[in-house]
């Protein structure tokens, strides 16, 4: 049985990212702790927002090259709809070594951790803050690190939101371009071309100027070059789409892949989608969106994340009244992408999920109890295709455009 998905069109409220303070400002409503945590591969700067709850995971973020947790994720986590979600979770922001604000240069001869070693730092961070499990949210290099972490420590990861993830090793031409950028002092240009698509670079001058100035003025250039080299020296993740009867390397948790339609990472994300378990994976392509969806389209990503964690059994819809109300008031029109499936989750019981891009329907969910949803609210509901469909011998992962 084939399922056709149509574009979902959502009204968007864009942040004022042209003001530089907007990408670094952190709202003061949370209990915030900042620590330098010693791990098996050196010290790493960590910011914990909120108090961990023993019965649910924390949200663990990891940024891309040229960014830190503030410039990568503050526009999303400061967004009002996202705050309504994060009031239910502690949020743990990890800055790669030497990438935090005001980071000093490493001593001569310092060996920067490999991408695998950066992933191996994370269990020590979780232990330091008493976190048993996490929902990971990573962008670019950070998405790669969280994926490696989930492959090595599946028991610690309940879900992953991977933005602009590239599961493959760097090609030799890209490696050579990176080396040349180091020789010609063109590191900021190389990082900008990694973060943003050509169309975005030529059209969104305010955004590009803001991030270029951040890279030049706020990032320690020596440390940044080490992080870039580490990312460009990454290994192939060697993940494979599961085949019945064959043991392969794959992610065991639900995955939401996110990419903007004009992002330079589109091809890499689509390839990653082809290698993951289609029954656990959703690919979200954002229309009119460039390389940083969490910055340019925070409302869409917040809504997608809401349904992602609800699909995992967290955040009952009754507690999402403001976000629901904001979507209803927007008058947006979203096309239904629906199919009802039931899943069993260890330690959480059985839950029934609806997988839709939207729709004006009232649905009943088992395991969490019956929930009747208003016929007036508009929404995107994200869940992967089920492998149990007898009419599909080779299930495909859900692909949603919004």
N, C-alpha and C positions, 0 to 999 in steps of 0.2 A: 504494500500500500504506500503510495507516494503522498507526501504532505507538502503542500505549497505554502510558502510564507511570503507575505507581502510586507512592504515597508511600513513601519510604525512611525507616525509623525507626532512629535510631542512639542508643545510650546516650551520654549527654553528661556530661562532667566540667566543671562551671562554675568559673571562677576566682573568687577572693575579691575582687571589684572594690569591695566596700563599704569597704575600707581604701584611703585615698587614695594611700598609697605604692605600691600594687599597679599603678596605672596609669602611674606614672612611673619605676619601678625598671627599670634595664637590667642584665641579668646580665653579669658581668665576664669571661665566657669568650672574648670576641672581642677582636681588636685594633681598638680604636675610635679614629678620628680625627675631630675636629670642626674645621671651617674655615668662615670667611666667604669665599665665592667671589664674585669680581667678574664680572659678566656684562654683556651688552649693555644690560640694563635695570636695572642696579643690583646691590647686594650681596645675597646670599642665604646663609642658614646651612645647612650640610650636615653630616651625620654619616655617616661611612663605617665600617661594621662588617665586619671580615674583609679578606682580600687578594683583589683582582680576579684572575680566572683568564682567561688569554688565549683559551682555547678554549670559553668559555661566557659567557652574559650575566650581568650583575649584576641583583639585584632592586632596583628603584627605587620608593620609596614617596612618596606625596603625600597629605597629610591634608585634612580638611574644615575649614570655618569653625568657629571656637570651639575648635579643637584645635591641637595641634602633633604632631610625629612621636611623641613619647613617649605622650601621652594617647590618641592614635589607634591606634597600632600596637604598643606595648610588651606589652599583654595577649596579643596573638597571637604575637609573636616571642619572648616569654619562655616560651611554652607548650612543654612538653617535645617533643611530636610535631613542632612547627614547627622546633625547633632541630635535629632530626635531618635535616630538609630543608635548612635554611640552612647547614649545615656544608659543603654542596656549592657555595654561592654567596656572593659578597660582597653585602652589603646596603647600599644608599645611601639614607638618609632625607633628604628635602628639607623644610625648614620654609619656608613662604611668608614673604616679607619682613615682619619685625616681629612674627612669631608665635612665635618660640622663647622658651624660658624666659629671663626677665630682659632682654627686648628693650627698648631705650630708645625713647622716642617719636620719631617723625620730626620734622624741622624744619618750621616753618610754611611752607606753600606747597608741600610735597612732593606730587608727583603719583604716587599709587600705581599700579603697573603694571596694565594691563588683563589679563583672563584670557588673551588671545592673547599678550600680552607675557610673562606668567608662563611660558607654554609655551615661548616662544622663549629663555628663560633656560636651559633644560635642556641643549641641546647644549654650552654652555660648561661646565656642570657635568660632563658626561661626559668632555669633553676634559681638564678639570683632573685627574680621577682616572684617566685612561687607559682609560675604558670605551668599548668599541666598540658593544655592543648591550645592551639591558636587557629584562627582563620587568617591566612596570609594574604596580603595585598602588596604586590610589587610591580614596578615599572621597569622595563628594559633590563638592565643589569640586575636590578633588584628582583625582577620576576624570575630570571634565571637562577639566582641564588636561592630563592624560596622554593623553586621547583626541585633543585638539587637537594635541599633540606628535606622536602617531603618524600623524595625517593629514598633517602637514607634513613629517615625517621618518620615513617608513615603514621605511627601511633601518636605522634605529637601534632599532627596537622589534620584538622577536620574539614577544611575547605581552602580553596585558593582562588583569588581574583588576580589574574595575570594580564597586565596591560603591556602591549608591545613586546611580548616574550619572543625570543629567538632561541630555539632548542639546539641549533646547529653550531658547530665550531666556526670561527671566522675564516672566510676565504682568504687566499693569499693576496689578492688585489687589495682587499680592505686592510689587511695587515700592513702591506707596503704603504698604503695611503696614511695610516696612522704613524708609521715611522717617519715619513716625509713631513707630516704635520709637526712632529717633535723637532725636526731639524730646522723648519722654517718659522717656528714660533706661531703657527696657525692653529694651535690647539682649540681656542674658542670657536673658530669657524668649523672645525671638524665636529666638535660637540654639538653645535647648533644644527648642523646637517644630520646628525644622528637623532636629535630630539624632534626636529620639525621637518615636514615635507617641503618641497620646493615651492609649491603654491602658497603655503602658509608663510614661508620666508619672504616671498615677494609681495604678499598682500597685507599681512598683519604686522605692520612695522612697529607698533607700540609694544606688542607682546614680545617680538623678537628682540627689540632694544632692551626691554626689561631683563630678559634672561641673559642676553649677551653681557650687559653691565654686571649682572650678578656673577657670571662666570669669571669675568675679568677682575672685578674689584673685590668680591667676597670669598671666592674660592682660592685656597692655597694652590698655586699653579703646579708646583712640584708634586704635591700630594695627588692632585687631580690626574696628572700624567701617569703616575703609578697605578691609580685605579683604572684608568683607561687601558693601560697596557695589560693589566690583569684580566679585564673583560675581553679584550681582543685576543687573549691567549687561552680562552676557555675551551674546554673539551666539548665534544658533541654529547648531549644528554643521553643519546642512544635509547630513547623511548620508542616503543612500538605499539601499534594498535593491537589489543588483545585478540587472540584467535583461540576458539575452544580447543582444549586439549594441549595447548602449547604454552609453556611458561615464558612470559616476556616481561621486560622492564616497563612499567607504566605507573601512572599515578593512581592511588587507591581512593582518593577523596573526590568530592564534587569539585568541578573546575568551571570558572567563568572566564573565558578569554575575551578581552576587550581591545578594540583597535578603532581608530578613526579612519574614515574612508580615504583621507588624503595623507595618512601617516606613512613614513618611509618603512614602517614595519609590517605593512599589510601582508606581503607575501610570506614573511616569516611566521606570522600568527596563523595564517591559513594552513601553512605546512604543519605547524604544531597541532592544530585542530585535527589534521588528517592522521596524526600519530597517537591520539589519545582515545580512550574508551568512549565511544559515542553515547553510552548509557549514562555517563557521568559528566559529560562536557557540553557546555553551551558557548557558542561563538556569537558575540555581540559586536556588530559593525555599526558605528555611529556616523550618520550622515552629517555633512557640513562640519566635520570635525578633523582636526589635524593630529599632531603627534602627542599632545598631552590632554586626553579627554577629561582627566580629573581637574584640569585648569579651565579649559574652554567650555566644557559641558558638564559641570558638577551636578546639575539637577537630574540629568539623564542617568549619570553613573550612580548617584545616590539611590534613585528609584530601582535601578537594576540590582544594586547591592542589597537593598531592602528585600526584594523578592528572592534573592539568592539565599540570604540567611533565614528567611521565613521557610523556604523549601527545605532547609536543614532542620527545621523544627523550633527555631528561635523566633522571638518577637511575635506574639499573637497580634492579629490584625487590629484588635480592639485598642491596642496601645499606640497605633499609628494614626491617630485621628487627625493631627495637623497635616501630616504628609498626604493622607488620603484626601483631606479637604482641599489642599492646594492643587492636587491633580484634578479634582472635580471642577474647581473654579476656573482652571486654565482653559476649559472648553476645548481641550485637545481631542483629536480624533485618532484612535489607535485601532489597528486591525487585529482581529483575533487570531492567535496561533495556539490552538488548544489541543490537548490530548491528555486524558486523565490516567495517571499511573499510580500504583501503590509501591512503596519501598519499605524495606526493613533496615533500621539503623541500630548498630550495637549500642546498648546503653541508653537509647532514646525511645525504643519501642517502634511500633509500625506507624508510618504516616502515609497519608495519601496526598499526592501533589497534583496540582493542575499546572500544565505548561502552556502558557499563553503569551502572546505579545500584548493582549488587552482583551477586552470584550465587556459587554454589559450583561453579565450573567451572574446568577447566585449559585455558589458551589458548596458542596459539603465535603469536609476533610475528616478522615478517620485518624485515630491515633492521638491527635491533639484535641479531639472533640470536634463537634460539628460547628462550622463557622459559616454563617450566611452573609455574603457580601452584597453591598448595595448595588442595584442595577444602574446607579447613576455615576459611580466612580470609574474613572478611566485609569488603566494600568497596563504595565508590561509584567507578565509573570514568566519567569525563566526557569525551565527545568529541562534536562536532556531527554532525548528520545529513549524509549524503553526497548531493551533487547528482546522482550517477551512477545513482541508483536509477531504472530505466526506468519503474517503475510510478508514480512521483511526478513529475508535470509541474511542480509548485511545491513544492519541499522546504521543510519547516519546521525551524526550529532546535530543538535538543533542549531540553526543559524538564524539570527534575528538582526534586522536592520532597523535603526531608529533615528 
